[in-house]
Amino acid sequence: MKMDKLAAFYAIFAFALMVAPALNAQQPQKSQIPTAPVPVQIISSNKVFISNAGVDGTTLAAVTKAGDPDQPYDEFYAAMKTWGRYELAAAPVDADLVFEIRFTAPMTDCGKAPSYAPQLSLAILDAKTHFRLWTFTAAVQGAIREATWKKNFSQGISDLVDDLRKLTTQAVMAAEPTN
């Protein structure tokens, strides 16, 4: 009886050893997944129009306590001007791309009491076709103190610009031929 259990154990163990590599092989490794291209408009465009998509209604009260409803637009515009990668157009018709900045605070329910998750989103649209080419989202950590809120908000803007910078830098490097 003990021999049968031992034989069954070894058989199951041997089967597991044979199946494990096959299961692992079916999962694509990160390096095996090809990198999708960044839309060429994002890489090659020089002129952008920054659009103020505003603040949603539930978020408006939070923003007006610590700032102004145009704060996302104003801070993003200033950050893009400082970066200098794109020329800022005065009208969408003069631009290759439209960068649409928006601030929201969607309600989340993580099994506890519902709470809000403030976030900034940046949509990149082709100015000619109006197709959305890319979207970034950056969390804005909540705060009680006004000074802390402003710092956290500015960090969210900085995160969006950094994400855009990384995307354009990586895409340009990937597009350049290697010698």
Stockholm file with secondary structure:
# STOCKHOLM 1.0

chainA/1-179         MKMDKLAAFYAIFAFALMVAPALNAQQPQKSQIPTAPVPVQIISSNKVFISNAGVDGTTLAAVTKAGDPDQPYDEFYAAMKTWGRYELAAAPVDADLVFEIRFTAPMTDCGKAPSYAPQLSLAILDAKTHFRLWTFTAAVQGAIREATWKKNFSQGISDLVDDLRKLTTQAVMAAEPTN
#=GR chainA/1-179 SS CHHHHHHHHHHHHHHHHHHHHHHHHHSCCGGGSCCCCCCHHHHHCCEEEEEEEEECHHHHHHHHHHSCTTHHHHHHHHHHHHHCSSEECSSGGGCSEEEEEEEECCEECSSSSCEECCEEEEEEEETTTCCEEEEEEEECCCCSSHHHHHHHHHHHHHHHHHHHHHHHHHHHHHHSCCC
#=GC SS_cons         CHHHHHHHHHHHHHHHHHHHHHHHHHSCCGGGSCCCCCCHHHHHCCEEEEEEEEECHHHHHHHHHHSCTTHHHHHHHHHHHHHCSSEECSSGGGCSEEEEEEEECCEECSSSSCEECCEEEEEEEETTTCCEEEEEEEECCCCSSHHHHHHHHHHHHHHHHHHHHHHHHHHHHHHSCCC
//
